[in-house]
Amino acid sequence: MSRDPRDEGSDDRPPSEDDLEARLNSLSARLHARTSQSEPDGPKTSGHAGIGAGLRLGTEFVAGVLVGAGIGWFVDRFAGTAPFGMIVFLLLGFAAGVKNVIQAAGRLNGNRGSDGKKAE
């Protein structure tokens, strides 16, 4: 079995306690310097906030599509215009869902919504 190259030139004595203390302090200083450089200055948030925001955006979109499909179904059923009411209102629901997602995402980021007003 080969010897470790770091052991070359050593006299098989264990390092002194002072040497170990100096190495430990050096490592601690390097780690502290590296972690303080890589940490962002902004507030720290948990991953659960991102999951909640994603679920809200998804719900906004699905709600718009389902409402549009429901209105289209009622229009087709009572006006006898099948399938044109469903197609038209499904597309309108899709557009409304996209608009709602854009507005909700703007509110989450603190930006202005598509209506030009500052989000609350």
Steps between C-alpha positions, in 0.01 A plus 500: 500500500637842411547778748312824497701773318426743782703278729817543293765675699319461830676337786196291606429725796146621550456875459512702816191646655613850401533394134153349505356812665661724236365281217153503654502879536619540142224272372237682705612837362490371139155347547366816657638712215350268237154477659474873565574570132243253366203595721249739343418821683121466455260344742499124517174326415406140532425275205138474615429855388600407145277194504208710621557758229517230232179339620327835502607578144389157383164539672449842339555351157285189548217706649490726194489204261231317700278807528531559126418137426200511735360814341554350154319182600199697631490716187508189280236323705247783508571666163557178305824626348712191579805491480562865414410649839731255674788574263462877523459514876774244560740725307374803693551308825854412394572868429348603833707235680821626341407860590432397861833316524688802369327730749554262792867455411539877486346532845733233636802686363373839616475628143211671330222283362380514141244766601787742575419536870755430769439163660400503866 
